[in-house]
């Protein structure tokens, strides 16, 4: 599920902030997926 959501973030369907606010349990896996696909630019710090 995390890989699918990360793919949707890459496609622009969801924002990183939107997903992580609702599913913080997936944040680490999404970060790994985005990093492995050279899309670290999509990872935002949530303060």
N, C-alpha and C positions, 0 to 999 in steps of 0.2 A: 504494500500500500504506500509506503514512504517513497519508493522509487517512482511510482505513478504520480504522486503529488509533486515530487521534485521535477519530474518531466513537465508537468502542467505549469509549474513556476517558470521553467525555462521557456515555455511556449507563450508565457504572458497571460495565461488564463487566471492565475492566482498570483498574489504578491507573497513574498516571503513572510512579511509581517502578519498578513491575514492568516496564513496557515499556522505559523508558530504560536500565535496568540490562542488559537483554537485547539491545536494539537502539540503542546510543548513536548510531549513524549516522543514525537518523531523528529525533533530538531536535530539531534546528533546524526541520525541516519540521513536526513535531508542534506545536512552540511557535507557529509562524506560524499554523497551522490553528486552534489553540485561541484565540489572541489575536484572530484575525479573526472568530471566533464569540462573542467577549466572554466567554470562559471562562478568563481568566488565573488565576482562583482554583484551577484544577486543576494549574497548573504549579508544581512543587515544586523547591526547591533540593536538589541531591544533594551532600552534603558527604562 
